[in-house]
Amino acid sequence: MSRSALYIHTLLLACLLANTLTAQGALTGRLYDAAGGEPYLDDPAMIGAVALPADAPAFNELTATQWQDAFNALADGQQPETPLGGLIAPVIATGSWFAPVEGDGAFRLEGLPLNTRLGVAAKVGELWWPLTNEAWLTPEVTTLDVRLPYFRLGADRADVRIEKYRLQTRTLLRPDLRYGPVQLIENLRISNPDPARAALVTVELNVMVPPGLSAQNLPAMYGSQLLYMQGWNVGTPLEKPFTEENAAAWSFGTGGGMHGGPARPGNGPQVSADNWHLLNKDPMLVMVGAGDTVYRVNPSPSGRSATLVFTRPVPPARLGAAGVLEIRVMHQGGVLTSAPAERISVTRSFDYPVLEAEADLPPELTLAALVEGAHRRLYGPPQDGRHPPNPDHSPDLASQEVVQLVFAFTEEAQQMLSRWEAGESGPPTAQQQPAPPGPSFNLSVLFKALALVFGLAFVGALVATIRKPRDEQLKKLARLPASRREVLDAVVALEAEYKEGAMPARVYQEQRQRLLNRLVEFDAGAAEKKA
């Protein structure tokens, strides 16, 4: 190579290196105890950031799944065995950066890429605490300063209580189904009275798997067959108005199950608003990111055994009220119409006493809840479908006690399922109609059976119990707004109607897609006019 060629080559390398060095940013800030403790850390701490793919779910969704192991591995310079997001929302980070935190909580993380979605978290002791909002650095803004909250752990777990354990059971019997669906929504309200420290708790819930599905493929049906959340009474929930970007919030990138389209994050940092989580209808709770939620497939002959393992902190008490962590799970099982007398059994046991347990059932279901080894029932005598707390025992369920919950259809419902199995179709009687849904959404799943070797193929999605006439829904689908403003108004109205349970999931998805297509048409037309 000639000297002139070498000079040009060296100059090009220098220019490329200069561009690389300038195309980097930095994150500065400070960790602080959200309970108001001393600014100096009790344990060593580390700050870390991961680069997320452009199509990844929002970072605050990923931290609602399994993510602690992935951050630990990346911090050690290793490839995670379990990806960020676990089995439900697996995401491979495209880069990672870590640095120690000073004893007073101050940190600086350098060498971060620009125009890249960055998930940020700090490890204090053994637990990573995430920054809810993603970081986003640009050539114009190469440094970002943040404050990252955490809680000191160490509250006495002997004082932790499950204040309330509530079951809401729904079902929808239809002659075009080949199984009777049973949907279960469980709500655990866990409290911690310690005013300064959080309590790290673990709750394991075996989840039902619908007929025709396996535990391995259940995560792909997230949003229709399985849904969960964990929230606490700390701070103000993050709220946003309904937009196209927020339509698939808290779906972990699945789009809300079988009929939901894939999430399409826009350019820039992403965050999912708490008020669009289907199990946070109030919303009163802030989503918890610290800790882990693991979806575990259990070895079983049928391949239909799965468990959700929640390892999350219960916050300290504040303003004279105990800190609260709420865990809510929706899952669904069922019995085949060929065997309507089968029972659905779920066992529950917790490390903390349950002060109050109650359940709500529709008229076509029965529930037996027996505490093993105690020769007693978990609930008091049922009253109009409600199973109140047992008035003769306190707490309703002691720590480590095991209760077996057994659901079954009534004789009348079993006879109806048998008639449908025999090909005698017809609408349910008024007595067999399910009760209108309460504040929690009510969906069901559609299955179609092939009689040979009992092969089941999934062909539908969960359906709301209150429906508008089909012809009215079709007319609404046919009407398209005449302006962009009308499209946006129609999207807001559609979402409100769906959240009230007044529209089936399938019709909602079809109509929403039409509206979004119409919005694209208006935007494309406006772009052509400008051109």
C-alpha positions as CSV (number, residue, x, y, z in Angstrom):
1,M,0.0,0.0,0.0
2,S,1.4,3.4,-1.0
3,R,1.9,6.2,1.5
4,S,-0.9,8.2,0.0
5,A,-3.3,5.3,0.1
6,L,-2.3,4.5,3.7
7,Y,-2.9,8.2,4.6
8,I,-6.4,8.1,3.1
9,H,-7.2,4.8,4.8
10,T,-6.0,6.2,8.1
11,L,-8.0,9.3,7.6
12,L,-11.2,7.3,6.9
13,L,-10.7,5.2,10.0
14,A,-10.2,8.3,12.1
15,C,-13.4,9.8,10.7
16,L,-15.3,6.6,11.4
17,L,-13.9,6.4,14.9
18,A,-14.7,10.1,15.5
19,N,-18.3,9.5,14.4
20,T,-18.5,6.4,16.7
21,L,-17.2,8.3,19.6
22,T,-19.6,11.2,19.1
23,A,-22.6,8.9,18.6
24,Q,-22.7,8.0,22.2
25,G,-24.7,9.3,25.2
26,A,-24.6,9.1,28.9
27,L,-27.2,8.5,31.7
28,T,-26.7,10.2,35.0
29,G,-28.8,10.4,38.1
30,R,-29.4,9.1,41.6
31,L,-31.1,6.3,43.4
32,Y,-33.4,7.2,46.3
33,D,-35.4,5.4,48.9
34,A,-39.0,6.0,48.0
35,A,-40.0,5.5,51.7
36,G,-37.9,8.5,52.7
37,G,-34.9,6.7,54.2
38,E,-31.3,7.8,54.4
39,P,-29.7,8.7,51.1
40,Y,-26.8,6.4,51.6
41,L,-27.2,2.8,50.4
42,D,-27.2,-0.2,52.7
43,D,-25.9,-2.5,50.0
44,P,-23.7,-2.3,47.0
45,A,-25.6,-1.1,43.9
46,M,-25.2,-1.2,40.1
47,I,-26.8,0.7,37.3
48,G,-27.5,-1.0,34.0
49,A,-29.1,-0.3,30.6
50,V,-30.1,-2.7,27.8
51,A,-30.8,-1.8,24.2
52,L,-34.3,-3.1,23.1
53,P,-35.2,-4.1,19.6
54,A,-37.5,-1.6,17.9
55,D,-40.5,-4.0,17.9
56,A,-40.1,-5.2,21.5
57,P,-42.9,-4.6,24.1
58,A,-42.5,-1.6,26.3
59,F,-39.8,-2.0,29.0
60,N,-42.4,-1.6,31.8
61,E,-44.3,-4.6,30.3
62,L,-41.1,-6.7,30.2
63,T,-40.4,-6.0,33.8
64,A,-43.9,-7.3,34.6
65,T,-42.6,-10.7,33.4
66,Q,-39.4,-12.7,34.1
67,W,-36.4,-10.3,33.8
68,Q,-34.1,-10.5,36.9
69,D,-32.1,-13.5,35.7
70,A,-31.5,-11.8,32.3
71,F,-30.2,-8.6,33.9
72,N,-27.9,-10.6,36.2
73,A,-26.4,-12.6,33.3
74,L,-25.8,-9.5,31.2
75,A,-24.2,-7.7,34.1
76,D,-21.8,-10.6,34.4
77,G,-21.0,-10.4,30.7
78,Q,-22.9,-13.6,29.9
79,Q,-25.7,-14.5,27.5
80,P,-28.9,-15.1,29.5
81,E,-30.2,-18.7,29.5
82,T,-33.8,-17.2,29.8
83,P,-34.3,-14.1,27.7
84,L,-35.7,-10.9,29.0
85,G,-39.4,-11.4,29.3
86,G,-39.3,-15.1,29.9
87,L,-41.6,-17.5,28.1
88,I,-44.4,-15.0,27.7
89,A,-42.5,-12.1,26.1
90,P,-39.0,-13.3,25.1
91,V,-36.8,-10.4,23.9
92,I,-33.1,-10.5,23.1
93,A,-31.3,-7.3,24.1
94,T,-29.1,-5.9,21.3
95,G,-26.6,-4.4,23.8
96,S,-26.0,-3.8,27.5
97,W,-24.0,-1.4,29.7
98,F,-23.4,-1.5,33.4
99,A,-21.5,0.6,36.0
100,P,-21.3,0.8,39.8
101,V,-23.4,3.2,41.9
102,E,-21.8,5.5,44.4
103,G,-22.6,5.0,48.1
104,D,-24.8,8.1,48.1
105,G,-26.9,6.7,45.2
106,A,-25.3,8.8,42.4
107,F,-24.4,7.1,39.1
108,R,-23.2,7.8,35.6
109,L,-23.5,5.3,32.7
110,E,-21.6,6.2,29.6
111,G,-21.2,4.8,26.0
112,L,-24.9,4.5,25.4
113,P,-26.2,4.4,21.8
114,L,-28.3,7.2,20.3
115,N,-31.8,6.8,18.8
116,T,-32.2,3.5,20.6
117,R,-34.8,2.3,23.1
118,L,-33.0,1.8,26.4
119,G,-34.4,-0.1,29.4
120,V,-32.8,1.1,32.6
121,A,-32.6,-0.6,36.0
122,A,-30.6,-0.5,39.2
123,K,-29.6,-3.4,41.4
124,V,-29.6,-2.8,45.1
125,G,-28.5,-5.8,47.1
126,E,-30.1,-8.8,45.2
127,L,-33.0,-7.0,43.5
128,W,-33.2,-5.0,40.3
129,W,-35.4,-1.9,40.4
130,P,-36.5,-0.6,37.0
131,L,-37.0,2.9,35.6
132,T,-40.6,2.8,34.3
133,N,-39.9,5.0,31.3
134,E,-37.5,4.0,28.6
135,A,-34.5,6.2,28.0
136,W,-33.9,7.8,24.6
137,L,-30.8,9.7,23.6
138,T,-30.4,11.7,20.4
139,P,-27.6,13.7,18.8
140,E,-29.3,16.8,20.1
141,V,-29.8,15.4,23.7
142,T,-26.9,13.1,24.5
143,T,-27.2,13.1,28.3
144,L,-30.3,12.2,30.4
145,D,-30.6,12.8,34.1
146,V,-33.0,10.6,36.0
147,R,-34.1,9.8,39.6
148,L,-34.7,6.1,40.2
149,P,-36.8,5.0,43.2
150,Y,-36.3,1.8,45.2
151,F,-37.3,0.4,48.6
152,R,-35.1,-1.1,51.2
153,L,-36.0,-4.7,51.8
154,G,-36.2,-6.5,55.1
155,A,-39.7,-6.1,56.6
156,D,-40.7,-8.9,58.9
157,R,-42.7,-11.3,56.7
158,A,-44.4,-12.6,59.9
159,D,-46.4,-9.4,59.8
160,V,-47.4,-9.8,56.1
161,R,-51.1,-10.7,55.6
162,I,-53.3,-11.5,52.6
163,E,-56.1,-9.2,53.6
164,K,-58.5,-10.6,50.9
165,Y,-58.5,-13.5,48.5
166,R,-61.4,-13.1,46.1
167,L,-62.6,-15.4,43.3
168,Q,-64.8,-14.4,40.5
169,T,-66.0,-17.2,38.3
170,R,-67.7,-16.8,34.9
171,T,-68.9,-19.2,32.3
172,L,-70.7,-19.0,29.0
173,L,-72.6,-22.1,27.8
174,R,-73.3,-22.2,24.1
175,P,-74.6,-24.9,21.8
176,D,-71.8,-24.2,19.2
177,L,-69.1,-25.0,21.7
178,R,-67.9,-28.5,22.4
179,Y,-66.9,-27.8,26.0
180,G,-68.2,-25.8,28.9
181,P,-65.8,-23.0,29.7
182,V,-65.0,-21.9,33.3
183,Q,-63.1,-18.7,33.7
184,L,-61.5,-17.8,37.0
185,I,-60.3,-14.4,38.1
186,E,-58.3,-14.4,41.3
187,N,-57.4,-11.3,43.3
188,L,-55.0,-11.4,46.2
189,R,-54.6,-8.2,48.3
190,I,-51.3,-8.5,50.3
191,S,-50.4,-6.0,53.0
192,N,-47.2,-5.0,54.8
193,P,-47.4,-2.7,57.9
194,D,-43.6,-1.9,58.1
195,P,-43.2,1.9,57.7
196,A,-39.7,1.8,56.3
197,R,-39.0,-1.5,54.5
198,A,-40.6,-3.6,51.8
199,A,-41.3,-7.3,52.2
200,L,-40.3,-9.6,49.3
201,V,-43.0,-12.2,48.9
202,T,-43.5,-15.3,46.7
203,V,-46.9,-16.4,45.6
204,E,-47.4,-19.5,43.4
205,L,-50.7,-20.0,41.5
206,N,-51.3,-23.1,39.4
207,V,-53.3,-22.0,36.3
208,M,-56.0,-23.8,34.4
209,V,-55.3,-24.7,30.7
210,P,-58.4,-24.8,28.4
211,P,-59.2,-28.1,26.5
212,G,-57.3,-28.3,23.3
213,L,-54.3,-26.3,24.6
214,S,-51.1,-27.4,26.3
215,A,-49.2,-25.6,29.0
216,Q,-46.4,-25.0,26.5
217,N,-48.5,-23.1,24.0
218,L,-50.7,-21.2,26.6
219,P,-48.3,-18.1,26.6
220,A,-49.1,-17.6,22.9
221,M,-52.7,-17.1,23.9
222,Y,-51.9,-14.4,26.4
223,G,-54.7,-11.9,26.5
224,S,-57.5,-14.4,25.7
225,Q,-56.7,-17.5,27.8
226,L,-54.4,-16.0,30.4
227,L,-54.0,-12.5,31.9
228,Y,-52.3,-11.3,35.0
229,M,-51.1,-8.1,36.7
230,Q,-49.3,-7.0,39.9
231,G,-49.8,-3.5,41.2
232,W,-49.2,-1.5,44.4
233,N,-50.6,1.6,46.1
234,V,-47.4,3.6,45.6
235,G,-47.5,6.8,43.6
236,T,-49.9,7.7,40.8
237,P,-50.9,5.3,38.1
238,L,-49.6,6.2,34.6
239,E,-52.5,7.1,32.5
240,K,-52.8,7.9,28.8
241,P,-55.8,8.5,26.4
242,F,-56.7,5.8,24.0
243,T,-54.7,6.0,20.8
244,E,-53.6,3.5,18.1
245,E,-50.3,3.2,20.0
246,N,-52.0,2.3,23.2
247,A,-54.5,-0.1,21.7
248,A,-52.3,-3.1,22.5
249,A,-51.1,-1.9,25.9
250,W,-50.1,-4.7,28.4
251,S,-50.4,-7.4,25.8
252,F,-46.6,-8.3,26.0
253,G,-46.4,-7.8,22.3
254,T,-49.1,-10.4,21.5
255,G,-51.7,-7.9,20.6
256,G,-54.2,-9.3,23.1
257,G,-54.5,-13.0,22.0
258,M,-55.7,-14.8,19.0
259,H,-57.6,-12.0,17.2
260,G,-55.4,-9.1,18.3
261,G,-52.8,-7.8,15.8
262,P,-49.2,-7.6,16.8
263,A,-48.1,-4.5,18.7
264,R,-46.3,-2.0,16.5
265,P,-44.4,0.4,18.7
266,G,-43.7,3.8,17.2
267,N,-40.4,5.5,16.9
268,G,-38.9,6.6,20.2
269,P,-39.3,5.4,23.8
270,Q,-42.3,3.2,24.7
271,V,-44.4,2.9,27.9
272,S,-47.7,1.1,28.6
273,A,-50.2,3.1,30.6
274,D,-51.7,1.5,33.7
275,N,-55.2,2.5,32.8
276,W,-55.3,0.3,29.8
277,H,-54.6,-3.0,31.6
278,L,-57.7,-5.1,31.5
279,L,-57.3,-6.2,35.1
280,N,-56.7,-2.7,36.4
281,K,-60.1,-1.3,35.5
282,D,-60.2,1.4,38.2
283,P,-57.3,2.1,37.8
284,M,-56.1,2.5,41.3
285,L,-52.8,0.7,41.2
286,V,-49.3,1.4,39.8
287,M,-47.8,-1.6,38.0
288,V,-44.9,-3.2,39.8
289,G,-41.7,-3.8,37.9
290,A,-39.3,-4.8,40.7
291,G,-39.1,-8.6,41.2
292,D,-40.1,-11.4,38.8
293,T,-43.1,-13.2,37.4
294,V,-42.2,-16.6,36.0
295,Y,-44.4,-18.7,33.8
296,R,-43.4,-22.3,34.6
297,V,-44.4,-25.4,32.6
298,N,-44.7,-28.3,35.1
299,P,-43.9,-31.9,34.1
300,S,-47.1,-33.8,33.8
301,P,-48.5,-36.8,31.7
302,S,-51.0,-34.5,30.0
303,G,-48.7,-31.6,29.4
304,R,-51.4,-29.3,30.7
305,S,-49.9,-28.2,34.0
306,A,-48.5,-24.6,34.5
307,T,-47.8,-22.3,37.3
308,L,-47.3,-18.5,37.7
309,V,-44.7,-17.7,40.3
310,F,-44.9,-14.1,41.5
311,T,-41.8,-12.8,43.5
312,R,-42.6,-9.2,44.1
313,P,-42.0,-6.6,46.9
314,V,-44.9,-5.4,49.1
315,P,-44.2,-1.7,49.7
316,P,-43.8,-0.1,53.1
317,A,-46.7,1.5,54.8
318,R,-47.4,5.2,54.0
319,L,-49.6,7.9,55.3
320,G,-50.8,5.6,58.1
321,A,-52.0,2.9,55.7
322,A,-50.3,-0.5,55.2
323,G,-48.4,-1.0,51.9
324,V,-50.4,-3.1,49.5
325,L,-49.5,-5.4,46.6
326,E,-52.3,-6.8,44.6
327,I,-51.9,-9.8,42.3
328,R,-54.7,-10.5,39.8
329,V,-54.9,-13.5,37.5
330,M,-57.4,-14.5,34.9
331,H,-57.2,-18.1,33.5
332,Q,-59.7,-20.5,32.0
333,G,-60.4,-24.2,32.0
334,G,-63.5,-26.3,31.2
335,V,-65.1,-29.7,30.8
336,L,-65.9,-31.4,27.5
337,T,-69.5,-31.7,26.5
338,S,-68.8,-35.5,26.2
339,A,-68.0,-35.6,29.9
340,P,-70.1,-32.8,31.5
341,A,-69.9,-34.4,35.0
342,E,-66.2,-33.8,35.2
343,R,-64.9,-31.6,38.0
344,I,-62.3,-28.8,37.7
345,S,-60.0,-28.8,40.7
346,V,-57.5,-26.1,41.8
347,T,-55.5,-26.2,45.0
348,R,-54.3,-23.1,46.8
349,S,-51.8,-22.6,49.6
350,F,-50.0,-19.4,50.7
351,D,-47.1,-18.5,53.0
352,Y,-49.3,-15.9,54.7
353,P,-52.6,-16.1,56.4
354,V,-55.7,-15.2,54.4
355,L,-57.9,-13.0,56.6
356,E,-60.9,-12.9,54.3
357,A,-61.9,-15.2,51.5
358,E,-64.9,-14.9,49.3
359,A,-66.1,-16.1,45.9
360,D,-68.8,-15.2,43.3
361,L,-70.4,-17.9,41.1
362,P,-72.9,-17.9,38.3
363,P,-76.0,-20.1,38.8
364,E,-74.9,-23.0,36.6
365,L,-71.7,-23.6,38.7
366,T,-71.2,-25.2,42.1
367,L,-68.1,-24.8,44.3
368,A,-66.8,-26.9,47.1
369,A,-63.8,-25.4,49.0
370,L,-62.4,-27.8,51.7
371,V,-59.4,-27.0,53.8
372,E,-57.3,-30.2,53.8
373,G,-56.7,-31.8,57.2
374,A,-58.9,-29.2,59.0
375,H,-62.3,-30.8,58.3
376,R,-63.8,-27.4,57.5
377,R,-65.0,-25.3,54.6
378,L,-63.2,-22.2,53.5
379,Y,-66.4,-20.2,53.0
380,G,-69.6,-19.6,54.8
381,P,-73.0,-20.8,53.5
382,P,-73.6,-19.5,49.9
383,Q,-76.0,-16.6,49.4
384,D,-77.4,-16.0,45.9
385,G,-74.2,-17.1,44.2
386,R,-71.9,-15.4,46.7
387,H,-69.7,-17.4,49.0
388,P,-69.0,-15.1,52.0
389,P,-66.1,-15.5,54.4
390,N,-66.5,-18.3,57.0
391,P,-67.9,-16.5,60.1
392,D,-66.6,-19.3,62.4
393,H,-62.9,-19.1,61.6
394,S,-60.3,-16.4,61.7
395,P,-58.2,-16.3,59.6
396,D,-60.2,-18.0,56.9
397,L,-57.0,-19.8,55.8
398,A,-53.9,-20.1,57.9
399,S,-50.4,-19.9,56.6
400,Q,-49.4,-23.1,54.7
401,E,-52.9,-24.6,54.9
402,V,-54.1,-26.1,51.7
403,V,-57.6,-25.6,50.3
404,Q,-59.0,-27.5,47.4
405,L,-61.4,-25.6,45.2
406,V,-63.6,-27.9,43.1
407,F,-65.9,-26.5,40.4
408,A,-68.7,-28.4,38.8
409,F,-71.7,-27.7,36.6
410,T,-75.2,-28.2,38.1
411,E,-77.3,-31.2,37.0
412,E,-79.4,-28.9,34.7
413,A,-76.3,-27.5,33.0
414,Q,-74.8,-31.0,32.6
415,Q,-78.0,-32.2,30.9
416,M,-77.9,-29.3,28.6
417,L,-74.3,-30.0,27.7
418,S,-75.2,-33.6,27.0
419,R,-78.0,-32.6,24.7
420,W,-75.7,-30.4,22.8
421,E,-73.2,-33.2,22.5
422,A,-75.9,-35.4,21.1
423,G,-76.6,-32.7,18.4
424,E,-79.7,-31.2,20.1
425,S,-79.0,-27.5,19.7
426,G,-80.9,-24.6,21.1
427,P,-80.4,-21.4,23.1
428,P,-79.9,-21.6,26.9
429,T,-83.0,-21.1,29.0
430,A,-83.4,-17.9,31.0
431,Q,-82.4,-19.8,34.1
432,Q,-79.2,-21.0,32.5
433,Q,-78.1,-17.7,31.1
434,P,-74.9,-16.4,32.8
435,A,-75.1,-13.4,34.9
436,P,-74.1,-10.1,33.4
437,P,-70.3,-9.4,33.9
438,G,-69.2,-7.4,36.9
439,P,-66.4,-4.8,36.8
440,S,-64.0,-7.4,35.5
441,F,-64.2,-8.2,31.8
442,N,-65.7,-11.5,30.8
443,L,-64.5,-13.4,27.8
444,S,-64.9,-17.0,26.6
445,V,-63.1,-19.1,24.0
446,L,-64.5,-20.9,20.9
447,F,-63.5,-24.4,20.1
448,K,-64.6,-26.7,17.4
449,A,-64.4,-30.5,17.9
450,L,-63.6,-33.2,15.4
451,A,-65.3,-36.4,16.6
452,L,-62.5,-38.7,15.5
453,V,-60.0,-39.5,18.4
454,F,-61.4,-36.5,20.3
455,G,-59.1,-34.0,18.4
456,L,-59.8,-30.5,19.4
457,A,-58.8,-27.4,17.3
458,F,-58.9,-24.0,18.7
459,V,-61.1,-21.7,16.4
460,G,-62.3,-18.8,18.5
461,A,-61.6,-16.4,21.2
462,L,-63.2,-15.3,24.5
463,V,-66.5,-13.6,24.0
464,A,-68.2,-11.0,26.3
465,T,-71.5,-12.1,27.8
466,I,-73.6,-9.1,26.9
467,R,-74.0,-8.7,23.2
468,K,-75.7,-6.3,20.9
469,P,-77.8,-7.8,18.0
470,R,-75.5,-9.1,15.2
471,D,-77.3,-7.1,12.5
472,E,-76.7,-3.9,14.5
473,Q,-73.0,-4.8,14.9
474,L,-72.7,-5.4,11.1
475,K,-74.4,-2.1,10.3
476,K,-71.8,-0.4,12.6
477,L,-69.0,-2.1,10.8
478,A,-70.4,-0.9,7.4
479,R,-70.5,2.7,8.5
480,L,-67.1,4.4,8.1
481,P,-66.4,7.9,9.4
482,A,-66.2,10.7,6.9
483,S,-63.4,12.6,8.5
484,R,-60.2,12.0,10.5
485,R,-61.7,13.6,13.6
486,E,-64.7,11.2,13.4
487,V,-62.3,8.3,13.2
488,L,-60.6,9.3,16.4
489,D,-63.9,9.9,18.1
490,A,-65.2,6.5,16.9
491,V,-62.1,4.7,18.3
492,V,-62.6,6.2,21.7
493,A,-66.3,5.3,21.7
494,L,-65.5,1.8,20.5
495,E,-63.0,1.2,23.3
496,A,-65.5,2.5,26.0
497,E,-68.2,0.2,24.6
498,Y,-65.9,-2.8,24.6
499,K,-64.6,-2.2,28.1
500,E,-68.3,-2.1,29.3
501,G,-68.7,-5.6,28.0
502,A,-71.3,-4.5,25.4
503,M,-69.4,-6.0,22.4
504,P,-67.9,-9.4,21.6
505,A,-64.1,-9.5,21.3
506,R,-64.2,-10.5,17.6
507,V,-66.5,-7.7,16.5
508,Y,-64.4,-5.2,18.5
509,Q,-61.2,-6.3,16.8
510,E,-62.8,-6.2,13.3
511,Q,-64.3,-2.8,13.9
512,R,-61.1,-1.4,15.4
513,Q,-59.1,-2.6,12.4
514,R,-61.5,-1.0,10.0
515,L,-61.2,2.3,11.9
516,L,-57.4,2.1,11.9
517,N,-57.4,1.3,8.2
518,R,-59.7,4.3,7.6
519,L,-57.2,6.5,9.6
520,V,-54.4,5.3,7.4
521,E,-56.4,6.2,4.3
522,F,-57.0,9.8,5.6
523,D,-53.3,10.2,6.4
524,A,-52.2,8.8,3.0
525,G,-54.6,11.2,1.3
526,A,-53.3,14.1,3.2
527,A,-49.7,13.2,2.3
528,E,-50.6,13.0,-1.4
529,K,-52.1,16.4,-1.3
530,K,-49.0,17.9,0.3
531,A,-46.9,16.2,-2.3
